């Protein structure tokens, strides 16, 4: 039989309770001391740049004293420590937590700014822009205001709000013209203005750029942008600006584009020789299909057909897939046509036609003409027929193909087919010269063949007289 446990005397319970009361302040004081130590170590480590230690110790503080009045400060500092360690997702968690607690080491406005900074680096640009706008809308007296204004402009660029970004960055430049971010802000705004083709607005930022920001890492590129804006705005000094940029930055990836702009400006100014020199320099340094094609055009304008042919041949060899390979081939085939070199003209035109690009119809017409000259009438008819089939009825190319087809059929003695083609031209073509020609050919085909001439009658022989006559 189990005995009932003996109850302790009442005085024992009273003594234990007293001991518990006496021990409670000691434990509370110890816990408070540990929380103080953790916060002090965490905050001090942050100030010393020991962010890993700060992040760890402040996390321990939050676990040890979740209701401590410094809870918000710990989260704020822990968020900044994670931010500087580029652990942005963790930083955002801490900043979001800090926003819900009172702060002594900062303000709720600052937490909003740091949320924006973190979201920007997480490439959540839409949210970042909203945080920066919210921070600025509170009009805080904070040294972070210029940074927030600048960062909002960049976030607007990232979210495709180019006009808003330009306005924001220009506001930043107006309010903080000597800020360390000013050179980058001016460069970014000018670049967007160039993209928007707002030449005069871009010039307002770019013209004084070198004098205002002599130490900027963007000096070379802004010099290029200045030249672009000047050329596009019709300023004569634009060519000189770009030439200076080319001379001073020969290794820049922007030099080919700068040369092309200078060349095109020279073309517009009626100086094809200078333009050709720029394109030749461009192609020597960095061959491009556009450069080679323009060399061909300018060489032809300067009556240098051999140079034009060489440039276009190089283009077709080195850039066979470029959109300009077709036009270059057709232009070269036409040079052969002008020299009456019908076989190479035909071969090259066939090659262009086989590419099935926008030049196909013109190339087929040249194939047809060359084949006719070579008396390869069936080949000519096939090329011209393809033009008729593939082009829009009643278009200029359609009637050119029809005229060639008629001529090829006539040369092949297919009078019926030729007559049908000529008749369609006469009945439907809007070109009076073409109609007149077709009528002439039609009349020649339909004219009755001349009747064979009768054999002349034999002259009557004189009668012979009789023997006595």
C-alpha positions as CSV (number, residue, x, y, z in Angstrom):
1,X,0.0,0.0,0.0
2,X,1.5,3.3,-1.2
3,X,2.0,6.0,1.4
4,X,0.7,9.5,0.8
5,X,3.5,12.0,0.4
6,X,4.2,14.0,3.5
7,X,3.4,17.7,3.0
8,X,6.1,20.2,3.8
9,X,5.5,22.5,6.7
10,X,3.9,25.8,5.9
11,X,7.0,27.7,6.9
12,X,9.0,25.9,4.2
13,X,6.6,27.3,1.4
14,X,6.8,30.7,2.8
15,X,10.7,30.6,2.8
16,X,10.8,29.4,-0.8
17,X,8.5,32.1,-1.9
18,X,10.7,34.7,-0.2
19,X,13.8,33.4,-1.9
20,X,12.0,33.6,-5.3
21,X,11.1,37.2,-4.7
22,X,14.6,38.1,-3.7
23,X,16.1,36.3,-6.7
24,X,13.8,37.9,-9.4
25,X,15.4,41.4,-9.5
26,X,18.8,39.7,-9.7
27,X,17.8,37.7,-12.8
28,X,16.0,40.7,-14.4
29,X,19.1,42.8,-13.9
30,X,21.3,40.2,-15.4
31,X,19.1,39.9,-18.5
32,X,19.1,43.7,-18.8
33,X,22.8,43.8,-18.6
34,X,23.2,41.1,-21.3
35,X,20.8,43.0,-23.6
36,X,22.8,46.2,-23.0
37,X,26.0,44.4,-23.8
38,X,24.6,42.9,-27.0
39,X,23.2,46.2,-28.2
40,X,26.4,48.0,-27.3
41,X,28.6,45.4,-29.1
42,X,26.3,45.4,-32.2
43,X,26.1,49.2,-32.4
44,X,29.8,49.7,-31.8
45,X,30.7,47.1,-34.4
46,X,28.5,48.9,-36.9
47,X,30.2,52.1,-36.2
48,X,33.6,50.4,-36.7
49,X,32.5,48.9,-40.0
50,X,32.4,45.3,-38.6
51,X,29.1,44.6,-40.3
52,X,29.1,40.9,-39.9
53,X,29.6,41.2,-36.2
54,X,27.0,44.0,-35.9
55,X,24.5,41.9,-37.8
56,X,25.0,38.9,-35.6
57,X,25.1,40.7,-32.3
58,X,22.1,42.9,-33.0
59,X,20.2,39.8,-34.0
60,X,21.0,38.2,-30.7
61,X,19.8,41.4,-29.0
62,X,16.5,41.3,-30.7
63,X,16.0,37.6,-29.7
64,X,17.1,38.4,-26.1
65,X,15.0,41.6,-25.7
66,X,12.1,41.6,-28.2
67,X,10.2,44.3,-26.2
68,X,13.2,46.6,-25.5
69,X,12.7,50.2,-26.6
70,X,15.8,49.9,-28.8
71,X,14.2,47.1,-30.9
72,X,13.6,49.5,-33.8
73,X,17.1,50.9,-33.6
74,X,18.6,47.4,-33.6
75,X,16.6,46.4,-36.7
76,X,17.6,49.7,-38.5
77,X,21.3,49.2,-37.8
78,X,21.0,45.5,-38.6
79,X,19.4,46.4,-42.0
80,X,22.2,48.9,-42.8
81,X,24.8,46.3,-41.8
82,X,23.2,43.8,-44.2
83,X,23.0,46.5,-46.9
84,X,26.7,47.3,-46.7
85,X,27.4,43.5,-47.0
86,X,25.2,43.5,-50.1
87,X,22.8,41.1,-48.5
88,X,19.9,43.1,-49.8
89,X,17.0,40.7,-49.2
90,X,17.9,40.5,-45.5
91,X,18.4,44.2,-45.3
92,X,14.9,44.8,-46.6
93,X,13.4,42.5,-44.0
94,X,15.1,44.5,-41.3
95,X,14.1,47.9,-42.7
96,X,10.5,46.8,-43.0
97,X,10.6,45.7,-39.4
98,X,12.3,48.9,-38.2
99,X,9.4,50.9,-39.8
100,X,7.0,49.5,-37.3
101,X,9.0,50.5,-34.2
102,X,9.9,53.9,-32.6
103,X,13.5,55.0,-33.5
104,X,16.1,56.9,-31.5
105,X,19.1,56.6,-33.9
106,X,17.2,57.7,-37.0
107,X,13.7,58.6,-38.2
108,X,11.0,56.7,-40.0
109,X,11.7,58.9,-43.0
110,X,15.3,57.5,-43.1
111,X,13.9,54.0,-43.0
112,X,11.8,54.8,-46.1
113,X,14.9,56.1,-47.9
114,X,16.9,52.9,-47.1
115,X,14.0,50.8,-48.3
116,X,14.3,52.6,-51.6
117,X,18.0,52.0,-51.7
118,X,17.6,48.3,-51.0
119,X,14.8,47.9,-53.5
120,X,16.8,49.6,-56.2
121,X,19.7,47.2,-55.7
122,X,17.2,44.3,-55.8
123,X,16.2,45.7,-59.2
124,X,12.7,46.3,-58.0
125,X,12.8,49.7,-59.6
126,X,9.1,50.5,-59.5
127,X,8.9,50.0,-55.8
128,X,12.2,51.8,-55.3
129,X,10.9,54.8,-57.2
130,X,7.8,54.9,-55.0
131,X,9.8,54.8,-51.8
132,X,12.1,57.6,-53.0
133,X,9.0,59.7,-54.0
134,X,7.4,59.0,-50.6
135,X,10.6,60.0,-48.8
136,X,10.8,63.3,-50.7
137,X,7.1,63.9,-50.3
138,X,7.6,64.1,-46.6
139,X,10.1,67.0,-47.2
140,X,12.5,65.9,-44.5
141,X,15.4,68.1,-43.4
142,X,17.9,65.3,-44.2
143,X,21.2,65.1,-45.9
144,X,19.8,62.1,-47.8
145,X,17.4,64.3,-49.8
146,X,19.9,64.9,-52.7
147,X,20.7,61.2,-52.9
148,X,17.0,60.3,-52.9
149,X,16.3,62.8,-55.7
150,X,19.1,61.5,-57.8
151,X,18.2,57.9,-57.2
152,X,14.5,58.6,-58.1
153,X,15.7,59.9,-61.5
154,X,17.7,56.7,-62.1
155,X,14.8,54.5,-61.0
156,X,12.6,56.4,-63.5
157,X,15.1,55.7,-66.2
158,X,15.0,52.0,-65.3
159,X,11.2,51.9,-65.5
160,X,11.0,53.6,-68.9
161,X,9.9,57.0,-67.6
162,X,12.5,58.9,-69.7
163,X,10.7,62.3,-69.6
164,X,10.2,62.0,-65.8
165,X,13.8,61.0,-65.3
166,X,15.1,64.0,-67.2
167,X,12.9,66.4,-65.2
168,X,14.0,64.8,-61.9
169,X,17.7,64.9,-62.8
170,X,17.4,68.5,-64.0
171,X,15.7,69.4,-60.7
172,X,18.6,67.7,-58.9
173,X,21.2,69.7,-61.0
174,X,19.3,73.0,-60.3
175,X,19.1,72.4,-56.5
176,X,22.5,70.7,-56.0
177,X,24.8,71.9,-58.8
178,X,28.0,71.1,-56.9
179,X,26.9,67.7,-55.5
180,X,29.3,64.8,-56.2
181,X,26.5,63.2,-58.2
182,X,26.1,66.2,-60.5
183,X,28.4,65.0,-63.3
184,X,26.6,61.7,-63.6
185,X,23.2,63.3,-63.4
186,X,24.1,65.8,-66.2
187,X,25.5,63.0,-68.3
188,X,22.4,60.7,-67.8
189,X,20.0,63.5,-68.5
190,X,21.8,64.6,-71.6
191,X,22.0,61.1,-72.9
192,X,18.2,60.7,-72.6
193,X,17.7,64.1,-74.3
194,X,19.8,62.9,-77.2
195,X,17.7,59.7,-77.4
196,X,14.6,61.8,-77.5
197,X,16.1,64.0,-80.2
198,X,15.7,67.1,-78.0
199,X,18.8,68.7,-79.4
200,X,18.6,72.2,-77.9
201,X,17.8,70.9,-74.4
202,X,20.7,68.5,-74.7
203,X,23.0,71.3,-75.8
204,X,22.1,73.3,-72.7
205,X,23.6,70.5,-70.5
206,X,26.4,69.5,-72.8
207,X,27.9,72.8,-73.9
208,X,29.2,73.8,-70.4
209,X,29.8,70.2,-69.2
210,X,33.6,70.1,-69.6
211,X,34.1,73.4,-67.8
212,X,31.7,72.5,-65.0
213,X,32.9,69.0,-64.4
214,X,36.6,68.8,-65.5
215,X,37.2,65.6,-63.4
216,X,34.2,63.7,-64.7
217,X,34.8,60.2,-66.0
218,X,32.2,61.0,-68.7
219,X,34.1,63.8,-70.4
220,X,34.9,61.9,-73.6
221,X,31.4,60.5,-74.0
222,X,29.8,63.9,-73.3
223,X,32.1,65.4,-76.0
224,X,30.8,62.9,-78.4
225,X,27.2,63.6,-77.4
226,X,27.8,67.4,-77.8
227,X,29.0,66.8,-81.3
228,X,26.0,64.7,-82.1
229,X,23.6,67.4,-80.8
230,X,25.4,70.1,-82.7
231,X,25.3,68.2,-86.0
232,X,21.7,67.3,-85.6
233,X,20.8,70.8,-84.6
234,X,22.5,72.1,-87.8
235,X,25.4,73.8,-85.9
236,X,28.5,74.0,-88.2
237,X,30.8,73.4,-85.2
238,X,29.4,69.9,-84.8
239,X,31.8,68.4,-87.4
240,X,34.8,70.0,-85.7
241,X,33.6,68.8,-82.2
242,X,33.3,65.2,-83.5
243,X,36.7,65.4,-85.3
244,X,38.3,66.5,-82.1
245,X,36.6,63.6,-80.2
246,X,38.0,61.2,-82.9
247,X,41.5,62.6,-82.6
248,X,41.6,62.5,-78.8
249,X,39.8,59.2,-78.3
250,X,41.0,56.9,-81.1
251,X,40.4,53.8,-79.1
252,X,36.8,54.6,-78.1
253,X,34.0,52.3,-79.3
254,X,32.1,55.5,-80.3
255,X,34.7,56.5,-83.0
256,X,33.1,54.5,-85.8
257,X,29.7,56.2,-85.2
258,X,31.4,59.6,-84.9
259,X,33.1,59.1,-88.2
260,X,29.9,58.1,-89.9
261,X,28.2,61.2,-88.5
262,X,31.0,63.4,-89.7
263,X,30.8,61.7,-93.2
264,X,27.1,62.2,-93.5
265,X,27.4,65.8,-92.4
266,X,30.0,66.3,-95.2
267,X,27.7,64.7,-97.7
268,X,24.9,67.1,-96.7
269,X,27.4,70.0,-97.1
270,X,28.2,68.9,-100.6
271,X,31.7,67.6,-99.8
272,X,31.6,63.9,-101.0
273,X,35.4,63.7,-101.2
274,X,35.8,64.5,-97.5
275,X,32.9,62.2,-96.7
276,X,34.6,59.4,-98.6
277,X,37.8,59.9,-96.7
278,X,36.0,59.5,-93.4
279,X,34.3,56.3,-94.5
280,X,37.6,54.9,-95.8
281,X,39.2,55.6,-92.4
282,X,36.2,54.0,-90.6
283,X,36.5,50.9,-92.7
284,X,40.3,50.6,-92.2
285,X,39.8,50.7,-88.5
286,X,36.6,48.7,-88.1
287,X,34.9,47.5,-91.4
288,X,31.1,47.8,-91.4
289,X,28.6,47.0,-94.1
290,X,27.2,50.5,-93.9
291,X,30.7,52.0,-94.3
292,X,31.5,49.8,-97.4
293,X,28.2,50.6,-99.0
294,X,28.6,54.3,-98.6
295,X,32.1,54.1,-100.0
296,X,30.6,52.5,-103.1
297,X,28.0,55.2,-103.4
298,X,30.4,58.1,-102.9
299,X,33.0,56.6,-105.2
300,X,30.4,56.4,-107.9
301,X,29.4,60.0,-107.3
302,X,33.1,60.9,-107.7
303,X,33.2,58.9,-111.0
304,X,35.3,56.1,-109.6
305,X,33.3,53.0,-110.6
306,X,36.2,50.6,-110.0
307,X,36.5,51.8,-106.4
308,X,32.7,51.4,-106.0
309,X,32.8,47.9,-107.4
310,X,35.6,47.0,-105.1
311,X,33.8,48.3,-102.0
312,X,30.5,46.5,-102.9
313,X,32.3,43.3,-103.7
314,X,34.1,43.4,-100.3
315,X,30.7,44.0,-98.6
316,X,29.1,41.0,-100.2
317,X,32.1,38.8,-99.3
318,X,32.6,39.9,-95.7
319,X,28.9,40.6,-94.8
320,X,26.9,38.2,-96.9
321,X,24.0,38.2,-94.4
322,X,23.7,41.9,-94.0
323,X,20.7,43.7,-95.4
324,X,23.0,45.8,-97.6
325,X,24.5,42.8,-99.4
326,X,21.5,42.7,-101.8
327,X,21.7,46.4,-102.7
328,X,25.5,46.2,-103.1
329,X,25.1,43.2,-105.5
330,X,22.5,44.9,-107.5
331,X,24.5,48.1,-107.8
332,X,27.5,46.1,-109.0
333,X,25.4,44.2,-111.5
334,X,24.3,47.6,-112.9
335,X,27.9,48.6,-113.3
336,X,28.4,45.5,-115.5
337,X,25.2,46.5,-117.4
338,X,26.6,49.9,-118.1
339,X,29.7,48.3,-119.5
340,X,27.6,45.9,-121.5
341,X,29.2,43.0,-119.7
342,X,26.0,40.9,-119.9
343,X,27.2,37.6,-118.6
344,X,28.6,38.9,-115.3
345,X,25.6,41.2,-115.0
346,X,23.2,38.2,-115.4
347,X,25.1,36.0,-112.9
348,X,25.3,38.7,-110.3
349,X,21.6,39.7,-110.7
350,X,20.6,36.1,-110.4
351,X,22.5,35.8,-107.2
352,X,20.7,38.9,-105.8
353,X,17.3,37.6,-106.9
354,X,18.0,34.3,-105.1
355,X,18.4,36.2,-101.8
356,X,14.7,37.0,-102.1
357,X,15.1,40.4,-100.5
358,X,13.5,43.7,-101.4
359,X,15.8,44.0,-104.5
360,X,14.5,40.7,-106.1
361,X,12.2,42.4,-108.7
362,X,14.8,44.8,-109.9
363,X,17.4,41.9,-110.0
364,X,15.0,39.8,-112.1
365,X,14.4,42.6,-114.5
366,X,18.2,42.9,-115.0
367,X,18.4,39.1,-115.4
368,X,15.8,39.3,-118.1
369,X,17.5,42.2,-119.9
370,X,20.9,40.5,-119.8
371,X,19.5,37.2,-121.1
372,X,17.8,39.0,-124.0
373,X,21.1,40.6,-124.9
374,X,22.7,37.2,-124.8
375,X,19.9,35.8,-127.0
376,X,18.8,33.4,-124.2
377,X,15.2,34.1,-124.8
378,X,13.7,31.3,-122.7
379,X,15.8,32.4,-119.7
380,X,14.7,36.0,-120.2
381,X,11.1,35.1,-120.4
382,X,11.3,33.0,-117.2
383,X,12.8,36.0,-115.3
384,X,10.3,38.5,-116.6
385,X,7.4,36.1,-115.9
386,X,8.6,35.8,-112.3
387,X,8.4,39.6,-112.0
388,X,4.8,39.6,-113.4
389,X,3.8,36.9,-111.0
390,X,5.4,38.3,-107.9
391,X,4.6,42.0,-108.1
392,X,1.4,43.8,-107.5
393,X,-0.8,44.0,-110.6
394,X,-0.8,47.4,-112.2
395,X,2.4,48.5,-110.4
396,X,5.3,50.0,-112.3
397,X,7.4,46.8,-111.8
398,X,4.5,44.7,-113.0
399,X,4.3,46.5,-116.3
400,X,8.1,46.5,-116.7
401,X,8.0,42.7,-116.3
402,X,5.2,42.4,-118.7
403,X,7.0,44.5,-121.3
404,X,10.1,42.4,-121.0
405,X,8.1,39.2,-121.2
406,X,6.4,40.4,-124.4
407,X,9.8,41.2,-125.9
408,X,11.2,37.8,-124.9
409,X,8.2,36.0,-126.3
410,X,8.4,37.9,-129.6
411,X,12.1,37.2,-129.8
412,X,11.3,33.5,-129.4
413,X,8.7,33.8,-132.2
414,X,5.8,33.2,-129.8
415,X,3.6,35.7,-131.5
416,X,0.4,34.8,-129.7
417,X,1.9,35.1,-126.2
418,X,3.7,38.3,-127.1
419,X,0.5,39.8,-128.5
420,X,-1.4,39.0,-125.3
421,X,1.2,40.8,-123.2
422,X,1.4,43.8,-125.5
423,X,-2.4,44.0,-125.5
424,X,-2.6,44.0,-121.7
425,X,-0.1,46.9,-121.6
426,X,-2.1,48.9,-124.2
427,X,-5.3,48.3,-122.3
428,X,-4.2,48.8,-118.7
429,X,-0.8,50.6,-118.4
430,X,-0.9,54.3,-117.1
431,X,2.4,55.0,-118.7
432,X,1.8,56.7,-122.1
433,X,5.3,56.0,-123.4
434,X,5.0,52.3,-122.6
435,X,1.6,52.2,-124.2
436,X,2.9,53.8,-127.4
437,X,5.7,51.4,-127.6
438,X,3.4,48.4,-127.0
439,X,1.0,49.6,-129.7
440,X,3.9,49.8,-132.1
441,X,5.0,46.3,-131.4
442,X,1.4,45.0,-131.4
443,X,0.8,46.6,-134.8
444,X,4.0,45.0,-136.2
445,X,2.9,41.6,-134.9
446,X,-0.7,41.9,-136.2
447,X,0.1,43.4,-139.6
448,X,-0.8,40.9,-142.3
449,X,2.2,39.3,-143.9
450,X,2.9,40.7,-147.4
451,X,1.4,38.6,-150.2
452,X,4.0,36.7,-152.2
453,X,4.8,38.5,-155.4
454,X,3.5,36.7,-158.6
455,X,6.1,35.3,-160.9
456,X,6.6,37.6,-163.9
457,X,5.0,36.3,-167.1
458,X,7.3,34.9,-169.6
459,X,7.9,37.2,-172.5
460,X,6.1,35.8,-175.6
461,X,8.5,34.4,-178.1
462,X,8.4,35.9,-181.6
463,X,6.7,33.7,-184.3
464,X,8.9,32.0,-186.8
465,X,8.2,32.7,-190.4
466,X,7.7,29.9,-192.9
467,X,10.4,28.5,-195.0
468,X,9.6,30.9,-197.7
469,X,9.3,33.9,-195.4
